[in-house]
Amino acid sequence: PTGEQTQTEDPQSPPCVAFWEGNNGGSTYQGVTRDTIRVTVWTPLEGFDRLLDMFATHFNNRFQFYGRKLVLSHHPLGWFGDTASDVTRAVEMDETDKSFAGVTPPGQSRFYKEVARRHLILTMVSWVTNVVHTEKELAKWHPYTWQYTMAGDRYLSNIGEWICKRIAGKRAKYARSPLNSQKRRFAVHLQKTPFAGESAGTGSLRAALSRCGATPKRTSVNDSGGGFAGSFTEAQADTEITRMRRAKVNSVICICPWYEESMLTNAANRAGYVPEWITTAHHPPWSGVPASFPSPNGDRRFGLLPNPMHVPLQREPGFQALRDAGGRATGADMTVWAGTGHDAHTALRMYRQMLLLASGIQMAGPKLNPQTFGAGLQRTRFPNPPDPRRPGKVGFIDGDHSMINDAAQVYWDRKTRGHYVDESGGTTCFLERGKRYKLGRWGKARGAFFTRPPCFNGSV
């Protein structure tokens, strides 16, 4: 192998490694034997145990694990959100399962701290917001905690540079009259969530905006309830919209999950106030979510998406991995996908975390432990071959701890269908057919938001 060929057909997989045989060192760490690597998974949806086992089969068959195979220990996801449950999960992983690593949706920072304290590996991915743990936090937990999604502070630096290069100093043309006749005046609303970690804040965004004089006219922080639905009330949303309006804001940067952004856009509708909405949230297009963003404010959301472009299910690397492991396009192996956006997007997030884990194990070499895992990821140059799906360039640049390194420009279009049966209420649209940029390159970005539908939604 030259290092230019990926291990599998997934363009985000690590470089292919040579055939290996020999002594792998046997039990090189907790959860590692001569034959197995034990991994704890917290299953987000009923029926996903079999699907995750099939992902493990794919990685066991296609990656170089030096004579070992992944063996999963399943637990229901339940509730991440209090100290007791965080500690319980760490104990499950360490003392009950005696695992080497865990694969989990994002939880409280306390959980990651506890797992790192126990010197075990965790991989994670964003679910309801693109702003998850910062590089500062992840570095504190080195070499135990790794994130597929771009680190939150780096993502906000990208947002700030993109604003400066593309829209600052110009009319807020995506707002409604009379706001669209005025130059952009920004507000920043931050929901501090356990998903975004202790060090989440607006610092990296404000620093980037200050470089072009786009200082926010209002900044607000909701730190009222742990970051879950219900922690931000309708009355709070109404009050915040009133304050934005008084500050003559016409472009709102919402660093928050989709449900809090929904509350703010609905409050703006009630007030007859229609600014632009620069979103950092995942906007799940499946049943019920589009209805949470009624017109007119619900139709003015745009921003940057670091996670891969949505493509039809048959083109998704996770779906192809499932079929590679023996899954069928129909039948029992596919019931959890069912062609729905909800199940598909959830499954794909779990696949991407397992891809990160498998990459670290392969690049660690036969003597597997957290130190060789981390060193393997950070020294590896991922090939990132050209691919029409434009999933994003990956790698652990500058010794960081997050896998995605670039982002695409996106907006929401209510009139274009998504790829799944429950995505009739709209979809995420991509500028420049999903072309991606990294920090320092946003001055080259082009394309117009909110063009006449149907937009480009990843149908490659």
C-alpha positions in Angstrom: 0.0 0.0 0.0 1.1 3.6 -0.8 -1.0 5.3 1.9 -3.2 6.9 -0.8 -5.7 4.0 -0.8 -8.4 3.9 1.8 -9.0 0.8 3.9 -12.6 0.5 2.6 -14.8 2.2 0.0 -15.8 4.8 2.6 -13.7 7.9 1.6 -13.3 8.8 5.3 -11.6 5.5 6.2 -7.9 5.5 7.1 -5.1 4.4 4.7 -4.9 0.8 3.8 -2.3 -1.1 5.8 -0.3 -4.1 4.8 -1.1 -7.7 5.6 0.0 -8.6 9.1 0.8 -11.8 11.0 2.7 -12.4 14.2 2.4 -11.9 17.9 -0.1 -9.1 18.8 1.0 -9.0 22.5 -2.2 -10.7 23.7 -3.8 -8.8 26.6 -2.2 -5.4 26.0 -4.9 -3.4 28.0 -8.2 -3.9 29.8 -10.8 -5.3 27.3 -8.1 -6.5 24.9 -7.1 -10.1 24.5 -5.3 -12.0 21.8 -8.6 -12.5 20.0 -11.0 -9.7 21.1 -11.5 -6.0 21.8 -14.5 -5.4 24.0 -16.6 -2.3 23.3 -19.6 -0.9 25.2 -22.3 0.6 23.1 -25.4 2.5 24.4 -28.1 1.7 21.9 -30.2 4.8 21.0 -33.2 3.1 19.5 -35.0 -0.2 20.1 -33.8 -2.8 17.6 -30.4 -1.3 16.9 -28.4 -4.0 18.7 -28.3 -6.2 15.6 -27.5 -3.3 13.4 -24.6 -2.3 15.5 -23.3 -5.9 15.6 -23.4 -5.9 11.8 -21.4 -2.7 11.7 -18.9 -4.5 14.0 -18.8 -7.4 11.6 -18.0 -5.0 8.7 -15.1 -3.5 10.6 -13.9 -6.9 11.7 -13.9 -8.2 8.1 -12.5 -5.1 6.4 -10.1 -3.4 8.9 -6.7 -4.7 10.2 -7.2 -5.5 13.9 -4.1 -7.7 14.1 -5.9 -10.9 14.9 -8.6 -9.4 17.1 -12.3 -8.7 16.6 -14.6 -6.2 18.1 -17.1 -7.7 20.5 -19.9 -5.4 21.6 -21.7 -5.2 25.0 -25.1 -3.5 24.6 -26.9 -1.2 27.0 -30.0 0.9 26.5 -29.3 4.5 26.2 -31.7 5.7 28.8 -31.0 9.2 30.3 -27.8 11.1 30.1 -28.2 14.1 32.3 -27.3 13.7 35.9 -24.3 12.7 38.0 -25.8 9.4 39.0 -26.5 8.2 35.5 -23.2 9.4 34.2 -21.3 7.5 36.9 -23.5 4.4 36.3 -22.6 4.3 32.7 -18.9 4.7 33.4 -19.2 1.8 35.9 -21.0 -0.3 33.3 -18.3 0.2 30.8 -15.3 -0.3 33.2 -16.4 -2.7 35.9 -19.3 -4.6 34.4 -18.2 -5.0 30.8 -14.5 -4.5 31.4 -14.3 -2.8 28.0 -11.5 -1.1 26.2 -13.7 1.5 24.6 -17.2 2.9 24.4 -19.4 4.3 21.6 -22.1 6.7 22.8 -24.3 9.6 21.8 -23.1 12.8 23.5 -23.7 13.1 27.2 -22.7 15.2 30.1 -19.1 16.4 30.5 -19.1 14.6 33.8 -19.5 11.3 32.0 -16.5 11.9 29.7 -14.4 13.0 32.7 -15.3 9.9 34.6 -14.4 7.6 31.7 -11.2 9.4 31.1 -10.4 9.1 34.8 -10.8 5.4 34.4 -8.4 5.5 31.4 -10.8 4.1 28.8 -11.5 5.2 25.2 -14.7 7.0 24.1 -15.9 8.1 20.7 -18.8 10.4 20.1 -20.6 12.4 17.4 -23.0 15.4 17.5 -26.8 14.8 17.5 -28.9 17.9 17.9 -26.3 20.6 17.5 -23.0 21.1 15.7 -21.5 22.8 18.7 -20.2 20.0 20.9 -17.0 19.6 22.9 -14.2 22.0 22.3 -10.7 21.1 21.6 -9.7 22.5 24.9 -11.9 20.0 26.7 -10.9 17.1 24.5 -7.2 17.8 25.0 -7.7 17.7 28.8 -9.0 14.1 28.4 -6.2 13.0 26.0 -5.8 10.2 24.9 -9.2 8.9 25.9 -11.9 11.0 24.3 -12.3 11.4 20.5 -15.0 13.2 18.5 -16.1 12.6 15.0 -17.7 16.1 14.7 -15.5 19.2 14.4 -14.6 20.6 17.8 -17.1 23.2 18.9 -14.6 26.1 19.1 -13.2 25.4 15.7 -16.7 25.2 14.2 -17.6 28.6 15.6 -14.3 30.0 14.3 -15.4 28.7 10.8 -18.8 30.4 11.3 -17.2 33.7 12.2 -14.8 33.6 9.2 -17.6 32.6 6.8 -19.7 35.5 8.1 -16.9 38.0 7.6 -16.0 36.8 4.2 -19.5 36.3 2.8 -22.2 38.3 4.5 -20.9 40.9 7.0 -21.3 44.6 6.0 -24.1 43.7 3.5 -27.9 44.0 3.6 -29.7 41.3 5.6 -31.4 40.3 2.4 -32.9 37.1 3.8 -34.8 39.0 6.5 -38.3 40.4 5.8 -38.9 44.1 5.1 -38.0 46.5 6.6 -35.0 44.6 8.1 -33.8 43.4 4.7 -33.0 47.0 3.6 -30.4 47.5 6.4 -26.9 46.3 6.9 -26.6 43.2 9.1 -26.7 43.8 12.8 -25.9 40.5 14.6 -27.2 38.9 17.8 -25.7 35.7 19.3 -27.9 33.4 21.4 -26.1 30.6 23.2 -27.7 27.6 24.9 -25.1 26.2 27.2 -25.7 22.4 27.1 -23.9 19.4 28.5 -23.5 18.3 24.9 -21.4 21.4 24.3 -19.3 20.9 27.4 -18.1 23.1 30.1 -16.0 25.4 28.0 -18.7 26.1 25.4 -19.1 29.8 24.9 -19.0 32.5 22.2 -15.3 33.4 22.5 -14.0 31.8 19.3 -17.0 33.2 17.4 -16.6 36.7 18.8 -12.9 36.7 18.1 -13.5 35.7 14.5 -16.2 38.4 14.0 -14.1 41.1 15.6 -11.6 40.7 12.7 -14.1 42.3 10.3 -15.8 44.6 12.8 -19.0 42.5 13.0 -19.4 42.8 16.8 -22.7 41.4 17.9 -25.2 44.0 19.0 -26.7 41.6 21.6 -25.4 38.4 23.2 -27.6 36.2 25.4 -27.0 32.9 27.2 -29.5 30.3 28.3 -28.0 28.3 31.1 -31.3 27.4 32.7 -31.8 23.6 32.5 -29.0 21.4 31.3 -29.7 21.9 27.6 -32.7 19.7 27.1 -36.1 20.4 25.6 -38.2 22.2 28.2 -35.2 24.2 29.7 -36.1 27.2 27.6 -39.6 28.5 28.1 -42.0 30.3 25.7 -41.8 33.3 28.0 -38.0 33.4 27.9 -38.1 33.2 24.1 -40.6 36.0 23.9 -38.4 38.2 26.2 -35.3 37.5 24.2 -36.9 38.3 20.9 -38.1 41.6 22.4 -34.6 42.5 23.4 -33.2 41.5 19.9 -35.8 43.7 18.3 -34.9 46.7 20.6 -31.2 46.2 19.6 -32.3 46.5 15.9 -30.9 43.0 15.2 -31.7 41.6 11.8 -29.4 38.6 11.7 -29.5 36.0 14.6 -26.7 33.5 15.2 -28.3 30.8 17.2 -25.7 28.5 18.9 -28.3 26.1 20.1 -30.1 22.8 19.4 -33.0 22.8 16.9 -35.7 22.7 19.6 -34.4 26.0 21.2 -34.0 27.6 17.8 -37.6 26.5 17.1 -38.8 28.3 20.2 -37.1 31.5 19.2 -38.3 31.5 15.6 -41.9 30.9 16.9 -41.5 33.8 19.3 -40.3 36.0 16.4 -43.4 34.9 14.4 -45.7 35.9 17.3 -44.0 39.3 17.4 -44.2 39.9 13.7 -40.4 40.2 13.6 -38.6 38.3 10.8 -34.8 38.5 10.9 -32.3 36.0 9.3 -31.4 32.9 11.2 -27.8 31.7 11.0 -28.1 28.2 12.4 -25.6 25.9 14.1 -28.2 23.2 14.8 -28.8 19.9 13.1 -32.3 20.1 11.5 -33.7 16.6 11.5 -36.1 16.6 8.6 -38.2 13.7 9.7 -41.7 13.6 11.0 -42.8 16.6 13.1 -39.6 18.7 13.0 -40.4 20.9 10.0 -43.7 21.8 11.6 -41.8 23.2 14.5 -40.4 25.9 12.2 -43.5 27.5 10.7 -43.2 30.3 8.1 -42.0 33.0 7.9 -39.1 32.7 10.3 -38.8 29.0 9.7 -37.9 29.6 6.1 -34.9 31.9 6.8 -32.4 29.5 8.3 -28.9 29.0 6.8 -25.4 28.3 7.9 -22.6 25.7 7.8 -22.8 21.9 8.2 -19.6 20.1 9.2 -21.0 16.6 9.2 -21.4 14.8 5.8 -23.8 15.8 3.2 -27.1 13.8 3.3 -27.3 11.5 0.3 -29.8 8.7 -0.7 -29.6 5.8 1.6 -28.1 3.4 -0.9 -25.2 5.8 -1.4 -24.4 6.1 2.3 -21.2 4.4 3.5 -23.0 3.2 6.6 -25.6 1.4 4.5 -23.0 0.0 2.2 -21.1 -1.3 5.3 -24.3 -3.0 6.5 -24.7 -4.8 3.2 -21.1 -5.7 3.2 -21.7 -7.4 6.5 -24.5 -9.5 5.1 -27.5 -7.1 5.5 -30.2 -7.1 2.9 -32.0 -4.1 1.3 -35.2 -5.5 2.6 -36.2 -7.9 5.4 -35.3 -8.3 9.1 -31.8 -6.9 8.8 -33.2 -3.6 7.5 -36.2 -3.1 9.7 -34.5 -0.4 11.9 -33.7 1.6 8.8 -37.2 1.3 7.2 -36.3 4.0 4.8 -37.0 6.7 7.4 -34.8 9.7 8.1 -35.1 9.3 11.8 -33.7 5.8 11.9 -31.2 6.3 9.1 -29.6 9.4 10.5 -29.4 7.8 13.9 -27.8 4.7 12.5 -25.3 6.7 10.4 -24.1 8.6 13.5 -23.4 5.4 15.3 -21.6 4.1 12.2 -19.4 7.2 12.1 -18.4 6.8 15.7 -17.5 3.1 15.0 -15.5 4.2 12.0 -13.5 6.6 14.2 -12.9 3.7 16.7 -11.9 1.2 14.0 -9.5 3.8 12.5 -7.7 4.3 15.8 -7.5 0.5 16.5 -6.0 -0.1 13.0 -3.5 2.7 13.2 -2.4 1.8 16.7 -0.8 -1.4 15.6 -0.8 -4.8 17.4 0.1 -3.4 20.8 -3.2 -1.8 21.5 -3.7 0.6 24.4 -5.0 4.2 24.7 -1.6 5.7 24.1 -1.0 3.8 20.9 -4.6 4.4 19.8 -4.2 8.2 20.2 -0.7 8.3 18.7 -2.0 6.2 15.7 -4.8 8.6 15.0 -2.7 11.8 15.3 0.2 10.6 13.1 -2.1 9.2 10.3 -2.6 11.1 7.1 -6.1 10.1 6.0 -6.2 9.8 2.1 -9.5 11.7 1.7 -9.9 10.8 -2.0 -12.2 12.8 -4.2 -15.8 11.6 -3.9 -19.0 13.0 -5.4 -20.7 12.6 -2.0 -18.4 15.2 -0.6 -18.5 13.8 3.0 -15.8 16.0 4.4 -12.0 15.8 4.8 -11.0 14.0 8.0 -7.9 13.6 10.1 -6.5 14.7 13.4 -4.7 17.9 12.3 -2.2 19.6 14.5 -2.6 16.9 17.1 -6.3 17.6 17.7 -9.1 15.2 18.8 -11.9 15.8 16.3 -12.1 14.1 12.9 -14.0 16.4 10.6 -12.0 19.4 9.3 -14.3 21.3 6.9 -17.9 22.3 6.3 -20.5 23.0 3.6 -22.9 25.9 3.2 -26.5 24.9 3.7 -30.0 26.3 4.0 -33.4 24.9 4.7 -36.0 24.6 1.9 -39.6 23.6 2.7 -40.5 22.8 -0.9 -37.8 20.2 -1.7 -38.3 16.7 -0.5 -35.6 14.8 1.4 -34.4 11.3 0.7 -36.6 9.4 3.1 -40.3 8.6 3.3 -40.8 10.9 6.3 -39.0 13.9 4.8 -41.9 15.4 2.9 -41.8 18.6 4.9 -38.5 20.0 3.6 -34.8 19.3 3.5 -31.3 20.7 3.9 -30.0 22.2 0.7 -26.3 22.5 -0.2 -24.6 25.3 -2.0 -22.0 24.5 -4.8 -23.3 20.9 -4.8 -21.9 20.4 -1.3 -18.4 21.8 -1.8 -16.6 22.1 1.5 -14.1 24.7 2.9 -11.8 24.7 5.9 -10.8 27.6 8.1 -8.8 30.1 6.2 -10.5 29.3 2.9 -14.0 30.8 3.3 -13.1 33.8 1.1 -13.3 31.4 -1.9 -16.9 30.2 -1.1 -19.6 31.0 -3.6 -23.3 30.3 -4.2 -26.7 31.8 -3.4 -29.0 30.8 -0.6 -32.7 30.3 -1.0 -32.7 29.7 -4.7 -35.9 28.6 -6.6 -36.7 25.0 -5.6 -35.9 22.2 -6.0 -32.5 22.8 -4.5 -29.5 20.5 -4.5 -30.1 18.1 -1.6 -27.3 15.6 -2.0 -28.9 13.5 -4.8 -25.5 12.4 -6.2 
